[in-house]
Amino acid sequence: MSRFLTLLALSVALPSLAQSPALPKPLKLVMPQGTGAITFQIAGDWHPERIDILDNGTRPTIQLTNEKSKLDLSYILFPNPTQNPTAEGCRNSVITSVIDNLNHDIKIQNKQQTTRKLKDGRSLAVASYLIASAGAIPLEQQNVFGFSGDAHTCAEIHLSAVKYTAAKQPLFDEALDAFTYDPAYAPTSLDYAALGAIFYSAAQNYAASAIYYQRALDTASALANNPAGDDPLAYTRYLTDQLSMSYGISGDIKKSRAVNEAAIARDPLYPLYYYNLACADAEEGNAGGARTHLEQAFARRANTLKGETMPDPAKDDSILKLKSDKDFWAFVESLSEPESTGPAKN
């Protein structure tokens, strides 16, 4: 499985193929299961540093860095382990553990816990401390955490800066005041698809992208009036293709195959379902199966989505694993020749 999406040269890496949905901006950080969303933008001097999902796929996190101000910022969303329906409960479930797990040679100063009133009237449970040094290395790293949440979900913002001075405090205040969290938000298919795209293209974390693409596909039918503005069938095909590739690249060929077989049963005209099965066959060393599925894929090439082209199997990492089979490879090379005219494909 080697068909990677190209990236937009915009504020965030998202798929640029014409068939991809109009993903929402600003983005929402949501869990694969449950309610709640942190709304954020990757704009200005802020650039994504890391995106991950921790604790068995339950704790999504994104870290941004600002090279100009030398400030790091991260957002984390996670199930409330205490079910205490307050911001303070979320704060207390995290901070004690964070401080206890710091190295014994790290010197902590100025530990504080406060409640911050935001401009819109919300309350943020805040904790801060300064890491003065780590062993003999002076750091002066200021750390500020802010928490919001309810009985089900906690939302966290974390800010840090090395060589902290009071001149940087307005930057901390600005980021805290801009923290936007809605505990009652019910994520949509587009929210899951957006995070799946980031995990796939930007982070190349295919196991995580599979989690979110699966949720996007499972909830696609709930899209009211299709806010992406796309043909619902095209959107479903896009999600299925991305889900299949996510499973395949992460090494779960069995699930990738099952996704495409189920898709063919309900939508037999789309060529990339068959192409993905050919890739799965090639990964398993099955030249006969790969040839059959490539034939089926290219017989349906007229049914690609608008702006989409068929992959070149001669350049596909999976198909290349069967290059030593001369008869099979001669067939693969013939697929790269200009398409001959003929009857309509079905």
N, C-alpha and C positions, 0 to 999 in steps of 0.2 A: 504494500500500500504506500504509494509515494506521491499521490496527487495532492500537493500542498497549495493552499490558497495564497495568492499574493496579498500584500498589505497596502492599505491606503496610506498615503503620505500625509496623514492628518494628525489630529491630537491623540488618537488611539488606534492601535492596530486592529482592524476589522476586515472581514472578507470584502474583496472588491469585484468579485464575479457578478455579472449582471443579474443572475438569478437569486442572489442573496437578498434577504429582506431588508427593508429600511429600518435598521436597528435603532432603538431609542437613544436619544441624547438629551439631557445628560443621562449617564448610566446609573443603574441601581444595583447595589450589591445585595444579593438575596441568597438565602440558603436553599439547597435543593428541596427541602421539605420545610413547611411551616410559613408563618407570616413574618412581616417586618422587612424593611428595606432602608439601607443607607444610600442616599442620593449623592453622587459626586461627579465632578468633571475633571478631565485631564486636560488642562489648558494653561496658557501662559508659560511660566517658567517651571511648571510641575511636569515631571516625566515619570512614567511607570518604571519602577525598579524591580518589582517582584509581585507575582500573583500566585496564590496557592490555595489549596483547600486541605485543611488539617483534620485530625481526629476522625478518621474513617469517613471522610466526605461530608462532615457536618459543619465545619468552621471555615468559611471562605474569608480570605484576607487579601488585600491589595496594598502594596507599599509604594509610595511616591517619593521622589526626591526633588529638591529645588537647588540646583547648582548655584544659582545667584545668591540666595540667602543662606545656603549650607544648612537647610532644614530638611529633616526627614519626617514623613507623615505616613501613617498606616491606618486603615479601617479594618475592623474585624466584626463579624456577626456570628453569634453562637447561641445554642440553646441555653437557657438559664438553668444552671445546675442546682440552684437553691429554691427556685419557684417563688422567691421573695419578689413581689411585684413592684420594686422600686429601683431607681438608678443606684441608690446606695447599696442595695443588695447585689447588683451586678458588680459594682466596684469592689466590694468586700470579697467576692468570690474569686477575684483575679489578683489584686494587688499584694495581698499577704503572700501568695504563692510566688509571685514574681520576685519580690524582695528576698524571700527565703531561699530562692534558687540562684541568687547571684553568687559569684565566686567569693570565697571567704577573704580574698585579698582586695576586694573592691570596697572602697571607702565611700559610704553614703552620708550625705549631709542634707539638711533643710527638708526633711520629710514633712509633707503637709497634706491634709485632706480638707476639702472645702466643697461648698455647693455654689455653682455658678449660674446666675440667672442670665439667660440668653435674651436677645433682643425681641424674640417673638413670644416671650413669656415662659418658655420651657426651662426646666432645671437640668443641669448637667452635674453629676457627681464627679468631682475632680480629685485626682491624687497626683502629687509631684514629688520629685526628689532630684538631687544633684549627685552624679557620680564624680566625686572629686578626683579620684585616681584609681588605677588598677595596678596594684603592686607599686613599682617605682615610676609608672607612667602617669603623668598628670593628664587628666581628660577635661575636667570642667564640663561634663555632659549633662545638660538639663533634660529631664524627662517629664512630660506632662501627659496624663491619661484623663480622658473624659468618658463617662458612661451614661447611657440611657437604657431603658428597657421596661419590660413588663414581666408577668409571671412565666412567660414562655420563652422570650428571646432577649438577649442582651446585645447592645451595640457599643462598640468601643472605638475611640479615636486615640491615637498615640502620636505625640510629637516629640522630637528630640533634636538637639543641636550640640555639637562639640565646641569647646571654647566659648561657652555661653557667656554673654554679657547682658546687662539690663537693656541694651539697645535692641536686642532681639525680642524682647517681651511683646511688643506690639504685633509681631508676626505670629506668635503663639496665640495671642488674644483673637486676632483676626480669623485664624483657622478654627479655633474653638467656637467662635460666634457663628461661623458658617456651617458648622456640623448640622446635617439635616437627616433626621431619622424618623420614620413613621412606623410604629410598632404594629399597627393594624393593616398595613399594606399587604394585599394579596398578590403575589407575583404573577405575571402573565407569561405566556409562551415566548413573547418577544424578549422579556427580561432574561429568561433562561437561555435563549438563543444568543443574546449579546454576550453573556458570560462564557457560553460555550465557544464562541468565536475568539474571544480573548485568550482563553485557555489553549485553544487549538493553534492559533496563529502567532500570538505574542509569546506565550509561555511555553508552547510546545509540550504541554502537559496533557497527553491524550486520554489518560484515564479520567482526569478531571473533566475534560471537554465531553467525554462520553456521558458522564453523570448529568451534565446540564443539557446536552442535546437530547438525551432520553426524556428528560422532564419537559423540554420544549415540544418534543413530538407528542408526548402523552397529553399535553394541554393545548395543542394546536387547535383542536376543534372548538375550544371555548372562546376563541378570538371573536369578539363581537364586531361585525362590520369590517373585519380584517384591517386593523389600524396601520398595518405595514403597507397597505395599498397594493398588495400582491395578489395574484391568482392563488387561491387556497391550495390548489393542486401543486403549483410550482413551489410554494412554501413548504409543503409536506415533502416533496421530492428533495428539496435542498436540505432539510433537516435529516432526512433518512440517509442521504449520501454522506453528510458530515458525520452522523452517528456511526455509520458503517466504517468509515475511514478511521474514526477515533478508536473504535474497538480494534480494527485491524493493525494500526500502527502501534498500539499499546500491547499487541501480542495476543489478544483474545480473538483468534480466528473463528472460533465456534460461534461466538456472539455476533461477529460481523456477518458471518454467513447467514445466521438465523434472521438478522434484520433485513437482509436483501431478499431472502426467500419469502418472508412474510410480505414484503413490499410488492414483489412480483405477483403474489396471489391476488392482491387488491388493485394493482396498477401495472399490468404486464407490458406497457408500451415504452416505459422509460429505459433508455439503453444503459445508463450507468449502474443500475442494479445488477445487470448481467456482467458488466465490466468488473465490478467489485467482486463478484463471485469468481471470475477468472483469476483475479489477483489472489483470492483465497486458495483456489486450486493450485496456482503456481507456488504459493508459500508451502503447500503440502506436497509438492513434487508431482502433481497430477496433470501431465501435459494433455491428456485426452479431455479431461474436464475443462481445462483452461481454453482449449481450442473451441470446444462446443460453446462455452459462454462468451468467448470473444466473437464468434460467428453471430450469436444471438444479439450481442450488443451492437455490432456494426450493421446488422440488418435493420436496426431501429435507430440508426444515427440521425435520421430526419426528425426524431422526436426529442432532441436535446432542447434545453431551455433557451430562451432568447439570450443571445450574447455568450452562450456556452459552446465550447468545441469539444469534440471527442479527444480523450488523451491519446498520446502516441505510445502504444504498448512496447515499442522497441526501445523506449527510453524509461520504462517503468522498472523500478528496482525489484518489484515482485516478479514481473514477467521475465526479467533478465536472468532470474535464477534457473530458467529452463533453456537458456541459450545454447547449451551443449547438445540439445536435441535438434538435429539438423532439419528434419522434416517440419517440426513445430516452428522452428525459427524462420524457415522459408515462408511459412504461412503468416507469421507475425509481420515480416517485412512487407508482405503483399498488402497488408492493411494500411501501410503508410503511403501507398500509391493513391493518386487522385480517385475519388469515388466515381464509379461508372454509372451511367444513366440506367434507369430501369424502372420497374413498377413502383408504385407508392409503397412505403414501408408500413408494416402494421404489426 
